[in-house]
Every structure is written in structure tokens, then in C-alpha cells.
Amino acid sequence: MNWDDTDAGAEQRLVASSADGEDQAIEAALRPKDLGEFVGQERVREQLDLVLKAARQRGGTADHVLLSGAPGLGKTTLSMIIAAEMGAPIRITSGPAIQHAGDLAAILSSLTEGEVLFLDEIHRMSRPAEEMLYMAMEDFRVDVIVGKGPGATAIPLELPPFTLVGATTRAGLLPPPLRDRFGFTGHMEFYTAPELERVIHRSARLLDVEIEAPGAAEIAGRSRGTPRIANRLLRRVRDYAQVKADGMITAEIAARALDVYDVDGRGLDRLDRAVLTALLKLFGGGPVGLSTLAVAVGEERETVEEVAEPFLVREGLLARTPRGRVATPAAWEHLGLTPPGRTGAAQTGLFES
Ligand SMILES: Nc1ncnc2c1ncn2[C@@H]1O[C@H](COP(=O)(O)OP(=O)(O)OP(=O)(O)O)[C@@H](O)[C@H]1O
């Protein structure tokens, strides 16, 4: 099984926060087109609204914007909204796609006045490109180096004013000189259940799917605070409702469908539950070292650490301590088990399902 949470792999997890091919195709249709349609993120929205209105009143381009937050929270969507609100075209690229400073120079020199350049995963850009970006952001100018060695010369190239929208999963990963060149930094939070319900109702309308409010609530509760996951779960539940019922998504249909897909009531999937189950049943709740835990679930260390743990930690089910991984009381409760030391007989079998 490929648990890959980061690549657009063929066998992606249903609860992966990154996008696969099917997502990308459908996401375009589901993206909110303006700030009014964009659900949640009140603070970022309000601040951004001011930045854009002020820029429009001045008749200039908007300041550079940095958006930080986990995958699938709407950074790309927001960058498109920025361009739309400014009535400007948008160019989309990503840090890993820019290997050399020349790649960036080619993009920058072809921008038109006011254009929005969306640079996803900006923390993964190469160092020389990053340094070129400093000058481009500040002075709208780049030095293109022609030739090599002692004969190399820098030819200054003027750029039209543009707005850079950088996206990163962690603003802390950016070097301070780059971070400081953004006029506005917005941190995207995970969405609350009522916000996700609004996202789901909106997407259901666009996909022409009938859904009852409790059905949307059921899907929202399993979406790990992430609109991309909510939209993906909605599509799988729609399939189930269509094949096994009359197409209407009720709470019961949503719960049955997501049980079939192994996404539990709190959004944990099979891998997440395997890690927790091993931690509780084999190691009495810990502390246990990461490598030992990984062997116990038959996975790579990195898979457990990077794919399963972040969500378990965020949900308050697992803690990373200097002595190893420890389960919290909520983990025992979620799996319906009793912690050692309490009277309870639920911890007998190792692999009770
Ligand atoms: N606030 C929102 N309201 C409604 N839908 C949203 C919102 N945020 C995201 N979505 C939906 O979630 C999907 C993923 O959003 P988007 O691609 O913008 O995320 P992202 O943060 O850029 O992810 P990544 O970092 O992986 O590129 C899109 O289909 C979009 O329609």
C-alpha cells in the first residue's frame, strides 16, 4: 500500500491533504471565485480585502502576499481570488519547478504590469533563484548574468510592477530576508466543522448532488479541517448514495459510505488507526520509540512520522515526547479501550478489530 501523502501517487489516501489528478480536475470547478464566496479564514480575508481595496484605490499593484498553512486549505484558491479582485492575470508556478535562477528570470521577464505570480512551495526554491527574487520583489529589477567565469557580466533588466503571492506550508522555513519582503502575511488555519459544512453544501450545489444538513455534518466531521478532503469525501459519498440508495446524502448514507472507505468518525483512516492501535495495545500507550512503533505497524519510520503522526498530534491523540510516542487519554477513548491501571478488560487481544 502506498500511503503517500505528498505526491500525486496512484494509490493516494482518501484523507491525504495533497491533490491527486482527479482532485485537480474537479477543484477548478469548485474553487470560489471571489472573497465573498471564500468560506472561513475571516481574519485573512478581512485583512486581504483591505490590502486589495487600498491597492485598487491607489490604482497600483497590490503588495506581495505570503500565505502559509497546510496543504488543501485554499492558498491556490486565494491567489486566484487576489488576481480576480485586482482584475489581473495570474501565472502559477512552484518552488521545485524553479531549479536555476535563469528559470525564474524567464518567468519574471515575461510578466505583464500588475500580473499576479503565484509561487507555491516557495521554501523549496533554489538558493540562487531565491536571491534573484529578493531584488525582483523589492526593486522590480533582476540582474541577468551572461557568460561564465571572469568574463561574466550582469545585465540589469527592469520588470513591470507585479504582485508575488508566495505559498508555504510553514512560514518559519523561509529565510528572514525573503519573509521580510512580503507586505502582507496571512496564516491559514484549519477549518471548523460548521465552515466545512458550508464548503460541502456549496460543492454539492455545484456538483448537483442532493444532501441533507446532517449528511454534510457527518462528512465535515471526518474531513480533518481541510476543504480539499471535504470535497473528496463528498464525491465518494455521492458515488455510494447513487449506487446503494436514491442519490440523496443523509447522515446515515454518509456514515456508511465513509465506513466503507475506512475513514472513521474523526477522520482517521486505516494507517492512523493502525498506529494508534499498536501504541495502545502493544505498548500500553507508550512511551515507545518511533522506529519500534513503525516496525510494529509494518511501515517505514518516515511514513509513520510524516503521514500519520501530524494529524494524530493535532487531534490530541498522540504526543511526541523526548522519551518516545505517548498516547493521550483521548486515544484510549477513541478506540474504546481502557488505559492500564484502570479496571477494564478491554486490553486482552492484540489485534481486536
Ligand atoms: N475557503 C474555501 N471555501 C471553499 N472552498 C475551498 C476553500 N478553500 C479551499 N477550498 C477548496 O479546496 C480545494 C483545495 O484548495 P487549494 O487548491 O486552494 O488549496 P491549497 O492550500 O492551495 O493546497 P496546496 O497547498 O496543496 O496547493 C479547492 O477545490 C477549493 O475549491
The ligand as an SDF file (V2000), in Angstrom:
LIG
                    3D

 31 33  0  0  0  0  0  0  0  0999 V2000
  -12.3130   28.7120    1.8680 N   0  0  0  0  0  0  0  0  0  0  0  0
  -12.7340   27.8410    0.9560 C   0  0  0  0  0  0  0  0  0  0  0  0
  -14.0270   27.8270    0.5820 N   0  0  0  0  0  0  0  0  0  0  0  0
  -14.4710   26.9280   -0.3060 C   0  0  0  0  0  0  0  0  0  0  0  0
  -13.6830   26.0070   -0.9100 N   0  0  0  0  0  0  0  0  0  0  0  0
  -12.4010   25.9930   -0.5850 C   0  0  0  0  0  0  0  0  0  0  0  0
  -11.8560   26.9140    0.3460 C   0  0  0  0  0  0  0  0  0  0  0  0
  -10.5460   26.6700    0.4730 N   0  0  0  0  0  0  0  0  0  0  0  0
  -10.2650   25.6420   -0.3440 C   0  0  0  0  0  0  0  0  0  0  0  0
  -11.3820   25.2400   -0.9900 N   0  0  0  0  0  0  0  0  0  0  0  0
  -11.4420   24.1330   -1.9320 C   0  0  0  0  0  0  0  0  0  0  0  0
  -10.4570   23.1790   -1.5780 O   0  0  0  0  0  0  0  0  0  0  0  0
   -9.7100   22.7630   -2.7110 C   0  0  0  0  0  0  0  0  0  0  0  0
   -8.2290   22.9280   -2.4270 C   0  0  0  0  0  0  0  0  0  0  0  0
   -7.8970   24.2990   -2.3390 O   0  0  0  0  0  0  0  0  0  0  0  0
   -6.4920   24.8720   -2.8280 P   0  0  0  0  0  0  0  0  0  0  0  0
   -6.0090   24.1270   -4.0400 O   0  0  0  0  0  0  0  0  0  0  0  0
   -6.6470   26.3360   -2.9480 O   0  0  0  0  0  0  0  0  0  0  0  0
   -5.5820   24.5200   -1.5900 O   0  0  0  0  0  0  0  0  0  0  0  0
   -4.0360   24.8530   -1.3620 P   0  0  0  0  0  0  0  0  0  0  0  0
   -3.9130   25.3690    0.0400 O   0  0  0  0  0  0  0  0  0  0  0  0
   -3.5110   25.7090   -2.4430 O   0  0  0  0  0  0  0  0  0  0  0  0
   -3.3880   23.4390   -1.4340 O   0  0  0  0  0  0  0  0  0  0  0  0
   -1.8930   23.0820   -1.9010 P   0  0  0  0  0  0  0  0  0  0  0  0
   -1.0050   23.7710   -0.9410 O   0  0  0  0  0  0  0  0  0  0  0  0
   -1.8800   21.5710   -1.7880 O   0  0  0  0  0  0  0  0  0  0  0  0
   -1.7730   23.5610   -3.3180 O   0  0  0  0  0  0  0  0  0  0  0  0
  -10.2350   23.5800   -3.8910 C   0  0  0  0  0  0  0  0  0  0  0  0
  -11.0630   22.7560   -4.6640 O   0  0  0  0  0  0  0  0  0  0  0  0
  -11.1150   24.6470   -3.3110 C   0  0  0  0  0  0  0  0  0  0  0  0
  -12.2860   24.7430   -4.0440 O   0  0  0  0  0  0  0  0  0  0  0  0
  1  2  1  0
  2  3  1  0
  2  7  2  0
  3  4  2  0
  4  5  1  0
  5  6  2  0
  6  7  1  0
  6 10  1  0
  7  8  1  0
  8  9  2  0
  9 10  1  0
 10 11  1  0
 11 12  1  0
 11 30  1  0
 12 13  1  0
 13 14  1  0
 13 28  1  0
 14 15  1  0
 15 16  1  0
 16 17  2  0
 16 18  1  0
 16 19  1  0
 19 20  1  0
 20 21  2  0
 20 22  1  0
 20 23  1  0
 23 24  1  0
 24 25  2  0
 24 26  1  0
 24 27  1  0
 28 29  1  0
 28 30  1  0
 30 31  1  0
M  END
$$$$
